Amino acid sequence: MASEAVLTNKIFLTAALPLIRVIGTDVPNLAKMYENMHAVFQLSAIDPDSPCGKVGTHFTVNNGEWRVCADKVATNAFVDLEFKSIDAMNSFLKGKISPATLPKMKGALKHPKVFAALMATLLKMSSVLTAKTPPAAEEDKQLMVKCYFYLLSSGISQLNKQGHEAVHDWALKSPDRVYAWAVDNHPEVSAYLRVKAGKTRAGRGTYKRAMPFFTMRFDSLDSALGILMSTDDMLESTKAGKLIMDGAPEFGAQIGDYMMLVGSYAQG
């Protein structure tokens, strides 16, 4: 199994940082910043154990069209927020900002509009993922639930791929099954995880090839946020009909444990 620092970093690179695209396209004032932009930007960290000496996730934007390259380093980035180590990157992304964790802001002066758009999007992502109370606006609730669903499905998959003992053992023993997250009357806010004989694949939206084996379904965005933000008890929410387990309850408890595990890596 990878070290705790590497596991945390992989979750950031493959599950959390790709949310930059979601936020950069779903939030109108941010989406406007990427109009008419042709750029490559990334967040990276020096890593002597990596074949190219660093790790990173980069994004290509052309006229508002995005391509995300998770856990892949770009050599042609216009702007590169380069951390001195994966530990520094992990700490910074968890909100532990200090002179020791700040990145080099390569290209910021040469490409100020790209840098400004990236920083605004990062600040919005941080506010979404670290909020202690639910937002008031419906569109903000929708964005927050969507980001959490995407983070959790991708994060569980990444823990398996990195050999996390409990998650990988579960995946190895699993037949071909799909686990899903959904909110009633909000089909645009959904995600899934396909598991088969040790392999996992996270997906956004609804799984359409077959009925999911298990779905963690919420009756509203508020009910979803209660669980996702750990302000509501899962058992009490189930009794109240706020959380519906479409499938055997024991699978809900298991997925709930893995959701908390991802949260512990991503938020500390």
Rosetta blueprint (number, residue, H / E / L):
1 M L
2 A L
3 S L
4 E H
5 A H
6 V H
7 L H
8 T H
9 N H
10 K H
11 I H
12 F H
13 L H
14 T H
15 A H
16 A H
17 L L
18 P L
19 L H
20 I H
21 R H
22 V H
23 I H
24 G H
25 T H
26 D H
27 V L
28 P H
29 N H
30 L H
31 A H
32 K H
33 M H
34 Y L
35 E L
36 N L
37 M L
38 H E
39 A E
40 V E
41 F E
42 Q E
43 L E
44 S E
45 A E
46 I E
47 D L
48 P L
49 D L
50 S L
51 P L
52 C L
53 G L
54 K E
55 V E
56 G E
57 T E
58 H E
59 F E
60 T E
61 V E
62 N E
63 N L
64 G L
65 E E
66 W E
67 R E
68 V E
69 C E
70 A L
71 D L
72 K L
73 V L
74 A L
75 T L
76 N L
77 A L
78 F L
79 V E
80 D E
81 L E
82 E E
83 F E
84 K L
85 S L
86 I H
87 D H
88 A H
89 M H
90 N H
91 S H
92 F H
93 L H
94 K L
95 G L
96 K L
97 I L
98 S L
99 P L
100 A L
101 T L
102 L L
103 P L
104 K E
105 M E
106 K E
107 G L
108 A L
109 L L
110 K L
111 H L
112 P H
113 K H
114 V H
115 F H
116 A H
117 A H
118 L H
119 M H
120 A H
121 T H
122 L H
123 L H
124 K H
125 M H
126 S H
127 S H
128 V H
129 L H
130 T H
131 A L
132 K L
133 T L
134 P L
135 P L
136 A L
137 A L
138 E H
139 E H
140 D H
141 K H
142 Q H
143 L H
144 M H
145 V H
146 K H
147 C H
148 Y H
149 F H
150 Y H
151 L H
152 L H
153 S H
154 S H
155 G H
156 I H
157 S H
158 Q H
159 L H
160 N H
161 K H
162 Q L
163 G L
164 H L
165 E H
166 A H
167 V H
168 H H
169 D H
170 W H
171 A H
172 L H
173 K H
174 S L
175 P L
176 D L
177 R E
178 V E
179 Y E
180 A E
181 W E
182 A E
183 V E
184 D L
185 N L
186 H L
187 P L
188 E L
189 V L
190 S E
191 A E
192 Y E
193 L E
194 R E
195 V E
196 K E
197 A L
198 G L
199 K E
200 T E
201 R E
202 A E
203 G E
204 R E
205 G L
206 T L
207 Y L
208 K L
209 R L
210 A L
211 M L
212 P L
213 F L
214 F E
215 T E
216 M E
217 R E
218 F E
219 D L
220 S L
221 L H
222 D H
223 S H
224 A H
225 L H
226 G H
227 I H
228 L H
229 M L
230 S L
231 T L
232 D L
233 D L
234 M H
235 L H
236 E H
237 S H
238 T H
239 K H
240 A L
241 G L
242 K L
243 L E
244 I E
245 M E
246 D E
247 G L
248 A L
249 P H
250 E H
251 F H
252 G H
253 A H
254 Q H
255 I H
256 G H
257 D H
258 Y H
259 M H
260 M H
261 L H
262 V H
263 G H
264 S H
265 Y H
266 A H
267 Q H
268 G L
